[in-house]
């Protein structure tokens, strides 16, 4: 995993928390990338000592797994590499997954009559982020693709 950042200065703070930074890496749009990204994010959060409860870490890993799974399943033909970005600042963990497909998905609501189990990944991402006090969204890229992201608050007691 490639790291491209360091601690940023925050107004009014003598020193930035040691866990802050931005890390970017890419993975192939294949199924095996999902657990690879999940493990890389888990290890990064632990190494940086981000103030997150076990439940928050589990939520973050669920979110990044769903986002990478969606990129693999729905954007692989237009995406030679899936971009993953993990941002930690003084208050938030932000997870972003970028692909080359122009379609901007919306969270799907579960259909009680549906026989399948798929199609609920973004709804799960949205629910996990909002339940934690965070947010999520989809942004277009300059190259015609998209970035799907979720932000989770860090534990305030730390």
N, C-alpha and C positions, 0 to 999 in steps of 0.2 A: 504494500500500500504506500502510495506516495503522499507526502505531507508538504503542503505549501502554505505555511502561515506561521504565525506566532501569536503571542498575546497582544491584543490591541488596547490602547489607552481608553479609559472611560472617564468622562467628565466627573470631576469631584472625587476621583479615587486616586490615592497615592500610587497604587500599583494594581494592575489587572490581576484577576484570579489566575492561578497557575493552570487551570483546566481549559482556558479559552484558546480558540484557534479555529481554523478552517482547514479541512482535509478533503482532498479530491482524489478520486481514482476511477478507473474504468474497468468494466468487465465485459466479457463476450455475452451476447444475447442468447444464452443457453441455460437450460434448467439447473445445471450444477452451479451456476453463478449465484443462485438464491441463497443456499447455505453458506457459500463463501463470503458473500456480503454480510449476512447476518453475523457470522463469526468475527469478521473484521470490525464491524461496528461495535459488537459486544466487547471485543478486546480493546478497542480505542477508548470507549467510555471508561473501562476499568483502568487502563494505563494512565489516562488523564485525571483520574480521581474526580470525575464529574459528580456533583452532589445530586444523585438520583436514587430514589428508593428502588427496591427490587421490583415492585410493581411498575414503576416508571420505566425501568430498563426493559422489562418484559414487553411493555406497550411499545417502546421504541423499536424493539426487535421484530415485533409483529408488524408494525408499520413498514419498516424497511423491507421486510420479506414480501409483503403484499405489493409494494410499489415496484420492486424488481421483478416479481412474478408477472405483474401486468405488462411491464416493458418487454419481458421475454415472450409472453404469449401474444401480445397485440402489436408490437412494433418491431420485431426482429428483422423483418424483410427490409425495413427502411433505416435500420440502426446497426451499423457495423460494431459500435461499442456503446454500451449503456454507461452514462456518467452518474456517479454517486458523489454527493457532497454531504459532509457532516460538519455542522457549524455549532460550536459551543461558545456562548458568551456569558456574561455575568448572570443572566437570568433565564436563558433559553437553550434548548437543544433543538436544532433544525435539521431535518433529514430531507434531502432532495434527490430525486432520480430523474435524469434527463434522457430522452430518447428522440429519435428523428422522425417520428410519426406526427403528422399535423393534427390529428383528431384530438380534441380536448375533452376528455371524459367527464362525466358528472357522476356523483355517487348514485348508485342504483338502489332503489328501495326493494326490499325483499317482496316477492310475489308469493303469497301463501299457496297459490295453485301451481306454482312451478315445481316440476319434478326434479330439476337439476340442482346442484349445490354451488355452481359457479355464479359469477356476476355480482358478488357481494363484497369484493375486496375493497373497493373504494368506500363503500358504506361502512365497513369495519374500520378502515383508516380514519374516516371522519368521526365515527363514534368514539374511537380510542383517543384521538386528539382532543375532541371537545370535552369528553368526560374528565380528562386530565387538566382542563383549563387552558388548553392550547387552541390551535387553529390548523387548517389545511387549505390547500388550493392548487390551482393549475395555472401556470404562466406560459405564454408562447415564447419561443426563442427567436433570435434574429435569423436563424437558419431555417425556420419553418417547423421545427419540432416543438417539444414542450418539456416543461419541468413540472413534475408533480411533487409537492412538498407537504410536510407536516412539521409543526413546531410544538414542543412540549416544554412546560415550565420546569425549571430546576427546583429542587427542594429549597424552600426559603430558610429553613432552620440551619442550613450549612453555611 
